[in-house]
Amino acid sequence: MTIDFKDKVAIVTGAGGGLGRSHALELSKRGAKVVVNDLGGSVDGSGGSSDAAEKVVKEIISSGGQAISNGSSVTDDKGVNLMIDQTIDEYGRIDILINNAGILIDKSFSKMEINDFEKVLNVHLMGTVKPTKAVWEIMKEQNYGRILVTSSSSGLYGNFGQTNYGAAKLGLVGFMNTLKLEGQKYNVHVNALTPVAYTRMTASLMPSEAENLLTPESVTPAAIYLVSDESPNGTILCAGAGVYSVSKIMESDGLSLGLNATAEDIVNNWEKISNFNEAKSYNMGGEQTGKVFEKAMETIEK
């Protein structure tokens, strides 16, 4: 089986370099018409230039593909609407949205200003929510859509100096977990990519030797799969250096201690409560609530 995107239209945010550029080039190579979005700012989000996006568009066109550039900020309502209007005017539909744009402002929580927190949260979280909201009804009416959010190990597991980044990235998983439910009957799939790559944004955090191993191109196959016709729905796919794995939020089976349980009862039963031998991953919050009711009733019936 070969994945192709003939007659598909894709928007890739933050596609002027790094992962976004790699995703855009591969989508084009496989037949997609691509909208290359990039504000062209620095790593911390300051400044702006259309040069990076234009350069990627030229690469695509010179290789025989179709692409246009867009310099909107993903946090700006008018800019996002302009990007969507521009895409529809040029290509008539939107099949794929890869939310990739992001910034970094790394500081320990003690040294971080609230503005540093809000700025990163705004770009990564709201900068994904706004483009997704703008394409949502279009995809529902088409009865087809593939949306990718870009999460991070910093969100899933934490990294020193990245409370802002981690909060935004795990927030995107929560965003995906509900959207996957709301979009499934319209054939709109929403997935999350957790990349490990040496890019302009991560260069200061990694040794230079990592550049040849942690290439953006070794992550892009995961993105391509997650926005294809064959994609799963609601999956967190981790990718880096050609290594691919799936991450899930798991919950121990737990133990019912009764309605009159005390904190001391939790201490005394902690080994059983925290035992992951029968841990499960739930598809929606209601399933976890159902487990709570079931286990609680077992105690009451006794």
N, C-alpha and C positions, 0 to 999 in steps of 0.2 A: 504493500500500500504506500502511495506517495501523497503527502499532504500538499495541497496547492490552494491558492487563494485567488484563482481566476475569477474576475468579476466582483471581487470583494473590495471594500473600501475600508482602510484602516487609518486611525489617528494614533500617533505615538507622541506623547508629551515628553519634554526633555530629551528630544531626539537629536540634538545638535552634536552630541558626542557620547562616548562611553557606551553604556548598555542600550540607551535609546537609539543611538545611531546604528548599533549592531542589529537591534530588532527591526528597525525600519528597512535596512538594506536587505535583510533576509526575507522580510515580507514581500518586498518588491521583487526579489529574485524568484519568489514562488508565485508571482502573478498579481499581487495586490496593488491597488492604487493607494498611495501613501500620502497622508498629510503629516509633514514634519514640523512639529511644534517645538519651539525653543525660545525662551525669553532672551537667552544669550547673556545671562548675568554671571557673576562670580560664584564660587562655591557657597559663600554665605548669603547669596541671594541679591547682592547689591549690583547695580548697573544693569545694562541690557544692550543687546545688539542682535541684528538679524543675520549676521555673517555666518554663524555656525549652522543655522538651519538651511540657509541658502547653499552652503557648501555640500551638505548631505543631499539636498535636492539635485544638485548638479551631478553628484556621483550616481544617483539613481537614474537620472535621465541619460547620462552618458553610457550607462549599461543597458539602455533600451527600455527602462521602466517608466512609470508615470508617477509624478509627485509634485506637490506644491508645498510651499513653506508657510508657516504662520508664527508670528512673534508674540502672541498673546501670553499674558501671565495667567497661570491656571487658578490664581486666587482672585482674579478680577472678573466680576460678573459680566460686564460688557465685553471684555476680551474673550471670555469663554463662549459667549453667544455669537460673537463675530467668527470664531473658529468653526463653530457648528454651521453657521450660515454659509461660510466660505466653502466648507466641505460639500454641503448639499447643493450649492450653486454650481460647483465644479463637477461633482460626480453623481449627485442625485440620491445618495443613500449613505448610511454609515453602518458597517457590519462589525467592526472591531475597534475597541478603545483600549489602548495600553497606557495605563497611568504610571508614568515613570519619573516625572519631574520631581526634583528634590533638592534640598540644601543641607548643609551641615554647619552647626555652631556647637562645637564640642567644648564643654566645661564641666567641672564637677558641680553638683547641685549647690554647694556652698557658694561657689563663685558665679553661678549663673543668674543673670537678671531675668525677671519675669518676661521682659520683652524678647529675650533670646528663646525662651520657652514657647511663647505665643507665635513667634515668627516661624519656627520650625514646624510647630503643630499646624499652623495655617497652610503652609506650602504642601506638606505631606498628606495631611488628613483632609482639610477643606479643598486643597488643590486636586484631590482625587474625587471628593464628593461633588464638586461643582461640574466638572466635565461629565461625570457619570450621570448626574441629574439631567444634564442637557441632552444626553443621547438616549436616556431611558425610554421615553415614550416613543421615540423614533424606532428603537429596536423592538419594543412590544408590538407596535403596529405592523412591523415587517414580519413578526413572528420569528425573528432571528437576531441574535446578538452575542458577542463574546467580549466580556470585560475582564481586564486583568488589573489587579492592584499589586503594587510592589511593597512587600513587607520586608522584614529584616530579622536576623538572629538577635539583634539588639532589642527588638520588641518581644520576640518569643522567649528569650533567655536572659537578656540584659547585657550591657557592656558599660564599663566605667566611663563616666563623663557624657553619657547619652540618655539622660532622663527624658529630655525633650523629644529626641529622635525615637527612643524606645516607646514612649507613650503614644506617639503618632502611629508608629508602625504596628503596634498591637491593636490600636484603635481600628486600623484598616482590616484586620482579621475579623473584628466584631462587625464591622460594616459589611464585609463579604458574607458573614454567616447568616445575616438576615436577607440580604439581597438575593442570595442563591435560592431562598425559599420563595421570595416574591416574583422572581423571574422565571422559575422553572417551567411553569405552564405556558409561557410565551417563547420557549426555546431560547431564553437568554441565560447564558451560563456566566457565572462570576467566580473567578479563581484568584489565588494569591501566589506570587512568585517571591521566594526568599533567596536572593542572589548573594554569592560571594565572588567579588570581582575587583580587580585593580583598575580603578578609574580615576579621573581627575578629583572626584569627591572623596575617594578613599586612599589616595596616594600618600597622604601625610600620616595615615594610620598603619601602613603596611611597609615591610622592608622592600627595597627596590627589586630584590630577586623574585618577588611574588608576581611581578608584571608578566613574565613569560608563562606562568602557570595559570594565574587567575584571570584569564582573558575574558572580556565581555562576550566574545564569540562562543566560549564554552558554556555560557549561561543561556544564550539565545534559543537553543533547541527546546529548552523547557518552556520559554515564552511562546514559541511557535506552536507547541503541542497544546498549551492551555488556551489558545485562541482559535484553535482549529475546529472543524466540524466534529472531530472525535474527542473533544475535550471532556474532562469530567466536570463536575459542578460542586463548588465549595471546597476545593482541595488546596492545601498549602504545599507547594512543590519547591523544595530547596535545590539549588543548583550552583555548582562552582567547580572549575577545573575538570569538567567532564564527569563529575560525581553528582548523582541525582538521588534524592530521598524525599519521603513524604513526612511531614510533621502533623501531629494531631494533638488537640487538647484532650487529655485523658482524665478520668475521674475514678477513684477507687470505689469498690462496691459499697464500702461503708458499713456502719453498724447502727442499728436503732437502739437507743438507750432509754427511750420512753419520754413522755412529756415532762416528767419531774426530774430529768437528768440535771446534774450539776457540772460545773467546770472540772471538779475533781474526778467525776466519772469519765470525762474525756481524757484526762491525764492517765487514769488507770487503764483505759482501753485504747490508748493511742496506737499501740502496735497493730491492733486489728483494724482500727479506723483508717490508718494510713497504708495498709497493705495493698499493693498494686497487683497482686496475682490475678485478680478477676476484674481488673480495671476495664472501663469501656469508654468509647468516644461516642458522643451523642450528635445526632443530626440537627436537633433543634432543642431549645430550652424546655419545651413541653415534655420531651422524653425524660429529661433529668428530673423534672417535677413529678412525673409519673412514678419514677423509681422511689422517690422520697415517700410518696403516698403508700406505695406497695410495701416498703420496708416498715413504715410506721404502723400500718395495719397489722402486720405480722406480730408486732409487739403487743398491740392492743388486744388482739384475739387470744393471745396467750394468757 
